Amino acid sequence: MADVAALSVPLDTARSSGRPTIIEFYADYCDVCKALAPDSAAVARKYGGALAAPPTASTAPPPPPSSDAPARSLNFVLLNADNARWSPEVAEFGVRGVPHFVFLGADGTARGAAVGRLPPGELEADAEDLVEGRPLSIGSSRRGAVAAAAAAAAPPSSSSGLGEVTLLRGDRGGGGSPPAPRAHG
């Protein structure tokens, strides 16, 4: 989690940046959160997760994005759901299980959320959709196919929840109440 934390943007900075944002709520005890940390860090690196505060006389300007970075980027925010400091955000986004990912558009509105172990590549695919302004794949057939493949690859005795993702809300609507999130870890 230390790699992801080092790339995390402060929440107030992310909310005022005008960039899309992924917020990951985690807990120190969560094994799934720890297992997903490399994927989270890779997305934060690829999409320019570290957004520096505006330069002042005492700080140097941030380095330019790497040449392989997308023209548009996003913020990656990591919040410990067990830290009372983040209680208002836990309530705002309905966090009842970890890991809990919230996808915010550049205007700060929630575009979607997912709870649980994301299948390999899904966080990056959702980040790409968010950066490009496309509807998120949360709950889509692409996610379902990836989750089914991941679940099929898991040993039959596994109870790790591999590939289980709970759709909370997203661009593809459907009405009704979202399912209750489940903790995985």
Secondary structure, 3 states (H helix, E strand, C coil): CHHHHHHCCCHHHHHCCCCCEEEEEECCCCHHHHHHHHHHHHHHHHCCCCCCCCCCCCCCCCCCCCCCCCCCCCEEEEEECCCHHHHHHHHHCCCCCCCEEEEECCCCCEEEEEEECCCCCHHHHHHHHHHHCCCCCCCCHHHHHHHHHHHHHCCCCCCCCCCCEEEEECCCCCCCCCCCCCCCC
